[in-house]
Amino acid sequence: MQLQSLPVGSGPTEPLLWRERTVQTIRRAEHLVRQTRAGLSAAGRRSLSAGSPQRFVVEASGDKIRAEGSVESRDSVCRKSRARTAAGMRRPLATFPPPDLREQCSAASTAMASQYMRKVREVEAQLQRQAGRVTEEVTKLQGERDNLERTLRSLRTDLTINKRSRESRSKRPAPTNTEKDSADSLLLWERKELAELKLDLEEVLGNTRTQLQALGESSRQLLACASERAQVLELLPSTGSAGTHSTTDHAFMQTHPNSPFTPKCKQVLESSSLELQRSQQLRQRIRQKLSSATSRQNAAHLSVNNGLLQKVAEADSLQQNLALTCAATKQAVSRKQREIKSISYSRGRVQGPEYNRDTLTREKLNRPLVQVYQRHALRLPEAARLAQGSAALTRCLTSCEGELAALQGACLQLLGDLHCQRAAAQVDKAILHMRRQQADRRVMPHSLQQGAS
């Protein structure tokens, strides 16, 4: 409300001192009005614009001014009053506190606390969801660790089987145990392959255990942050719209130590996301390693088994050849013995009886017919031929005896080789049976079987 100048009426002139006091009073009242107007609220301004006390003061002041003497003084006072009033109206007015200020403050505090609690519940739900994902990843990684441990146990069993196989082959009868064949080379190659796989999987197992510790620490940090955030959620219901928010809301929230989403929560969420990514990459690597290790392990096992089976087949074939050759040698020995017996009988018949008294008259070289024939200078070839035949039979007998000894030695050698081959074949068969029996006890991880199929 602006102050309006009132018309000054004609009247008696007052003393100057009284007029000055009146003007000062008016100015003081205007100054008080301006101060009061600056501290009023909108409702107060409406009441001032419609109220009458201020109008009464101004009108009363106008009557006093009307009672004053000089017209020029009254006009100047009114102009100054209007200028001061307009300047006071341009100043910002202070807010007048309403009567329900306490209720408004309480409602504002309640709204602020509720909004903060809802945001905290969203952050707490994000932390709990992230902790759940970490726990699920821990479970999956533990399953892969169990597969690794089973595969390592299988590798250690195969290494033990390989050692027993090499020891068993070293117990074959001489000279087969001193000669290294293809089966021994395959066993050495299998041992090297299994040792390499074992070292590789042990390194991966160490990385898995380290990653499990990192995931456990991340889960504890997430749960600790969630528990710390949940300290202000006692008055909120357990169900709400917090679970429907996106899982990546924390990437768009502003962090502040006093905000619902603190820098520590952001750091824990980011570190847990990084650990989850590392764990997924490690699980993929473990599956690849297990598939490769299982394939190489089975390939090495089958290669050694096929080598032993080939050696057993070669030993069986060699046994058959040795048996046939040994039988033929025995027949030759029998024939040679009969021949030696016949030659000995012929030699004995050619040499005649051992005693002269047992010689018949027709066999004597001094029989009458021969003596009459030898009266001339002629000799019969009977004695020379008998001597030559006896010498030939002696030489033939000696040769046959040497051949018989050679045949008997060859037969004995064949029997010894046959015995060695049978023993070596039995050893290889026992090794092959042991390897197959031990291999049947190994269990391939079901996930790898599905991946292989």
GIJO-V532791 format. One record per backbone hydrogen bond with DSSP energy under -1.0 kcal/mol. NH is the residue of the N-H (numbers start at 1). CO is the residue of the C=O. Records with the same first field share a line. If there is no record, write none. Layout:
NH: CO / CO
This chain:
19: 15
20: 16
21: 17
22: 18
23: 19
24: 20
25: 21
26: 22
27: 23
28: 24
29: 25
30: 26
31: 27
32: 28
33: 29
34: 30
35: 31
36: 32
37: 33
38: 34
39: 35
45: 41
46: 42
47: 43
48: 44
49: 45
50: 46
51: 47
56: 52
57: 53
58: 54
59: 55
60: 56
61: 57
62: 58
63: 59
64: 60
65: 61
66: 62
67: 63
68: 65
74: 70
75: 71
76: 72
77: 73
78: 74
79: 75
80: 76
81: 77
82: 78
83: 79
84: 80
85: 81
86: 82
87: 83
88: 84
89: 85
90: 86
94: 38
104: 100
105: 101
106: 102
107: 103
108: 104
109: 105
110: 106
111: 107
112: 108
113: 109
114: 110
115: 111
116: 112
117: 113
118: 114
119: 115
120: 116
121: 117
122: 118
123: 119
124: 120
125: 121
126: 122
127: 123
128: 124
129: 125
130: 126
131: 127
132: 128
133: 129
134: 130
135: 131
136: 132
137: 133
138: 134
139: 135
140: 136
141: 137
142: 138
143: 139
144: 140
145: 141
146: 142
147: 143
148: 144
149: 145
150: 146
151: 147
152: 148
153: 149
154: 150
155: 151
156: 152
157: 153
158: 154
159: 155
160: 156
161: 157
162: 158
163: 159
164: 160
165: 161
166: 162
167: 163
168: 164
169: 165
170: 166
171: 168
172: 169
176: 173
185: 181
186: 182
187: 183
188: 184
189: 185
190: 186
191: 187
192: 188
193: 189
194: 190
195: 191
196: 192
197: 193
198: 194
199: 195
200: 196
201: 197
202: 198
203: 199
204: 200
205: 201
206: 202
207: 203
208: 204
209: 205
210: 206
211: 207
212: 208
213: 209
214: 210
215: 211
216: 212
217: 213
218: 214
219: 215
220: 216
221: 217
222: 218
223: 219
224: 220
225: 221
226: 222
227: 223
228: 224
229: 225
230: 226
232: 229
233: 230
245: 242
249: 246
251: 248
252: 249
256: 261
259: 256
266: 262
267: 263
268: 264
269: 265
270: 266
271: 267
272: 268
273: 269
274: 270
275: 271
276: 272
277: 273
278: 274
279: 275
280: 276
281: 277
282: 278
283: 279
284: 280
285: 281
286: 282
287: 283
288: 284
289: 285
290: 286
291: 287
292: 288
293: 289
294: 290
295: 291
296: 292
297: 293
298: 294
299: 295
300: 296
301: 297
302: 298
303: 299
304: 300
305: 301
306: 302
307: 303
308: 304
309: 305
310: 306
311: 307
312: 308
313: 309
314: 310
315: 311
316: 312
317: 313
318: 314
319: 315
320: 316
321: 317
322: 318
323: 319
324: 320
325: 321
326: 322
327: 323
328: 324
329: 325
330: 326
331: 327
332: 328
333: 329
334: 330
335: 331
336: 332
337: 333
338: 334
339: 335
340: 336
341: 337
342: 338
343: 339
344: 340
345: 341
346: 342
347: 343
348: 344
349: 345
350: 346
351: 347
352: 348
358: 355
359: 356
371: 367
372: 368
373: 369
374: 370
375: 372
378: 376
385: 381
386: 382
387: 383
388: 384
389: 385
390: 386
391: 387
392: 388
393: 389
394: 390
395: 391
396: 392
397: 393
398: 394
399: 395
400: 396
401: 397
402: 398
403: 399
404: 400
405: 401
406: 402
407: 403
408: 404
409: 405
410: 406
411: 407
412: 408
413: 409
414: 410
415: 411
416: 412
417: 413
418: 414
419: 415
420: 416
421: 417
422: 418
423: 419
424: 420
425: 421
426: 422
427: 423
428: 424
429: 425
430: 426
431: 427
432: 428
433: 429
434: 430
435: 431
436: 432
437: 433
438: 434
439: 435
440: 436
442: 439
449: 445
450: 446
451: 447
452: 448
453: 449
